[in-house]
Amino acid sequence: MPDSSRPKRPRVIVTRQLMPAVEARMAELFDVALSAHDHAFTKDELKAAVADCDVLVPTVTDEIDAEIIGAAGDRLKLIANFGAGVDHIDLAAARAKGIMVANTPGVFTEDTADMTMALILSVPRRLAEGEKLMRSGKWQGWAPSAMLGHRVGGKLLGIVGMGRIGLAVARRARAFGLSIHYHNRRRLPETIEEELGASYHASVDTLLRISDVVTIHCPHTAETHEMVSAARIGAMKPTAYLINTARGEIVDEKALIAALKTGRIAGAGLDVYTHEPAVDPDLLALDNVVLLPHLGSATIDWRGGLRGPVASRLRGGDGVHQSPVRIRSTSSFTVGVKLLE
């Protein structure tokens, strides 16, 4: 006979398939509905989900707008996002309805920084073009003037957004001999600037004009939407490269394509796109851009059972929670996003 004295487990709906160990742990802790088919939820599916759960666990592929939040039942207390970015969630609508929004900042810093550094190396050295040539069967052997790229060491790296990931990229890039310059809402402490040999630029325009490689690491907000505009791309060096592992919407994608086509800039490395999962066919046709399928945080190490984000306890507050704590299910239902160990 069921023990009626035990608190009811929170109802949790997860919109995409997670790693098996993470899903197993969630099933232990919660009354959880897992994704059997791993497709992005439709608007109707999201509406049905928010009406039937205490916690919704969406991903970047789910657009949680005011209409979706308006369909939520009174029991929905938390939207626990799988990832750091929350630009796909209407925070104002959630706040108005008293729904907490949680994210997982910091847990994929190293993985995204690794991927950024891979693009910084691969685009100037034409790695994707070389790999394509090898698979085509048309390689005629080594030649003194074949497949010439650009050296990375000694170049000026411009980092737009010096948060966790920007800092991690700077540390990697310095080891490769790049000169670190950055733009950020707030200047870093002098001790960190000295550690990295980093130079601060109050103007993003100045940073883009002088950089050999520009890498984007700011969140997507109303203020940063298409911040890397046609005018700013046009002001970059013709030998410059643009790297984006943040959000596609931060860059004017059409302007970038035009610049790549005409040689206004030398190349680009992209892991994110304006209309994911759709990718502009013009990008696919270009040889001077490396295209990745949003792989920034795609490692077994953090998405797997050892360090996977799942629902856990929150101490309270509003807005976006940014202090991960150990997973628990509690009778008071203070539930948030955390790491499994």
C-alpha positions, 0 to 999 in steps of 0.5 A: 500500500502506498505510503501517503505520508511521503511527499509527492514527487515533482512532475518533471517533463524533459523535452529532449533525450539526455545521456542515459545516466542522467535520465536514470538519475532523474527517474530516481528523483522525480516523476519524470516524462522523458523524450522517447523520440528526441525531436524538438517539441512543437508549440502544441506539445510545449503547451501541453507540457507546461500545463502538466508539470511542476518543472519543465526541462527544455533546451535551446531548441525550444522557444518558450515564449509568452504564449507558451508560458501563458498556457502553464498551469498553476503547478509549474514552478520552474523552467530548468534550462539544459544549458546556459543561454536563456534567450529562447525563454521569455523571462518577463512572462515567466517572472510575471507568472511567478515561474523560476527560470534556472540555467547551468552556467559554467559547466561547459566553459572548458568544452566551448573554449576548446571548440573555439580554439579549434576553430581559431586554428582550423580556419586560418590554416584551411583544415576543412579545405584540406580535409575536403581535398583529401576525401575528393581523391584529387590531392596531387601531393605536396607542393611549395605553394599549395594550400597556403594559410596564415600563421596563428602565433603573433596575431591579435585576437579580439574577444567580444565578451570576457566572461567565463568562456572568453577568459578560457579562450584567452588562456588557451590563445595566449599559449598559442602566442596570440595577443589578447585584446577584448571588449566587455561590459565591465573591464577585468581586474588589473590582476587578470589583465596582467595574467593574460597580457590583455588589453581592454577596448571600451569600443567594440568597433575599435576592437573589430577594426584592429583584430586579426581574429575576432571571437564572439562570447557574449550572450544574445540579448536585445542589445547584442542582436546583430551586434556584429553588423554589416558596418562592423564586418565591413570595418574588419581587416580583409585578412581577418577571421570571424569565429562564433560559438555563442549565438548565431543571432549576434552576427548579421548572417547575410552581411557575413555571407556577403563579406565571405563571398567578396573576400571582404574578410578572409574567413569564418568559423561558425558553430551557431546559426541564425535559424538553427537547425537551418543553415543558409545554403550560401554558407554551405557553398563557401570554402572559406568558412568552417561549419560545425553543427553546434558542437560547442558543449558536445562532450561525453564528459559534461553531458554524460552521467558524471557531470550532467545537468538535471533538476535539483534544489534551489534556495529561492530568488527570482530570475536566472539562478546561477549557483548550481547545488547538489540534486535533491527532491524536497517536499517544499519543492524548491527545485532548480538546475544542478550537476550530477556527480 
